[in-house]
Amino acid sequence: MHGSSDQPTETFDEQQGLGLPEKRLIVVAALCQGFALYALKFFDAVNHWSPVWQFLCYTVAIAMPPLVIVTVKPRLARGYWWVIAGYSAVLALLASYRGYQCTPADTIQCGWPHDFCIAVGIATFIVAFLLRASGTERLRRPSYPALFHYSWDIALTTGLTLVFTGIFWLILILWQALFKLVGVAFFEQLFEQDWFFYPVTWLVAGCGAILFRAQQSFVLTLKRLLRTMLVALLPLLAVLTIVFLATLPFTGLQPIWDTGRGSALLLWLVALLLFFTNGVIQDEFPFARYPGWINRVLLLALVLAPFYTVFALYGVTLRVQQYGWTPERLWGGVVTLTLALLALSYSLSILRWRGHWAERLRRINTGLALWVLAICLVTQSPLANFWRISADSQVARLADGRVALADFDFYFLRNKLGRPGLESLQALQSLSVVKQDKKVAAYIEQLLEKKDPVWALRENPLQVEAREREMREIPILPEGAPPPPDAAQLQRDSRLCQAEQQNCLWLVQDLDGDGKPEYLLFIHGSRSDGNHWLHIKAHTSGQEGWRPVSSSRRNTELSFAELQQKLSGGQFNLRPPRWQSLYLGDELMFDPTQ
């Protein structure tokens, strides 16, 4: 957020310092979190709880103690504890709903809730600096300089606390290693005990938070140092923004979409430009530290930034039209829309208000914080259940024929979308196109019977059939040679041939002279510069079945047609290796060919 990063700390409550009651509260909160996490992780009874209770307890235990640690101060505003209690209740409700999406527990395996953790973490951070900036006597609308100050202060204090805790454990590891050298194993055993790790780690983290909240001069110095770095790097980022946009009319957008990550790279560019801008701008005239011509370059980059978000939105739209909604694409759409609104607000402010545009950023950035807070909470609620939206989108594409039955990902529906995915998969059983295909119907029954993801069921059976047909169409040389056996290893390697712009063939030869053939898979591909590459994998049979024995990659001037012609014409020969291998008894010690 933009604002005066050089604002003296005396204008905020750190002037008073943390008193003994606040320090005790921080230590108690840290210890409570450590013991709570230990109990939740290692008590057997927790494993038999409903996911609703597990999510609720974990969420409150992880989010609330840090919120108290970074916001408690000597003079708490009236209503402070009501805000803490209210936010705890909101998180408890959201966590319970997310846990409900993982029920029944004997049927659904949700895995680690990455998006939920990130959303709750961001929401807690925003609530923390809003609460810290809301006054000391009573809760009031926070001033923008206070919001800016506390957002940086909490972020830096948290980061320094994590570094402090990490260094503490590095010292304990050194302690452990030194005593191990002299044969004292007590400390090695002690430090590896979970009952020691959890309370001690969180106690140290609480002490670190007290230390850095008391050293505001150090935090302010670090903030000034980071701002100096941003001041130096922002012009480079602005030039990149302008130059790359000027290049696109000559290259087109298609190369960006071909990478599969073009939208993400464009969004990173916009996000960094806006973050650096907010780190540099002060309450005085924007970019006052730069010469006039650099100032104009920076303003031009901000005016052009919305174009990148438009391209990213277009890229997300293309992917949705092609493959439907998924949780990842929904999050991509939310992030893209947020950056688009922010970049457009900056651009319009510059175009309309000219030299006074920075005065509008106070309102824009404050609104951004509230918008992000709302997004983090709403997306974890029934109002915008990304699993439900994704499941409905995928089922609708199958029902109206936008995706063929053979191309539908039933495994994704079953194992990636929790309860909504399970319910949608059960509903698909009544779909006429599914009923008419007995293989798919039986496949869905198998998916519904399994709780944990089974890799053997990863593929749609119709896709397996299609791949097997493609595998049978791979040329086999020399003519009349037996086809490759139906072995798992050979099937896995032959899947490499399904990639675009790649061609394959099998060469059957007895490489070791034992009278049994080896199968060599030639995978030929072309590069954008017109050159070719060749990947060869050799397979042999043994007591444990078929296995790969050698693999090589090389560049080649031969096209696939020329390669096939030479091999089919017998323009090759087998030669024994020049160098012999070294064996110790029957054990291979050295092979110069490898």
Order of alpha helices (4+ residues) and beta strands (2+ residues): alpha-alpha-alpha-alpha-alpha-alpha-alpha-alpha-alpha-alpha-alpha-alpha-alpha-alpha-alpha-alpha-alpha-alpha-alpha-alpha-beta-alpha-beta-beta-beta-beta-alpha-beta-beta
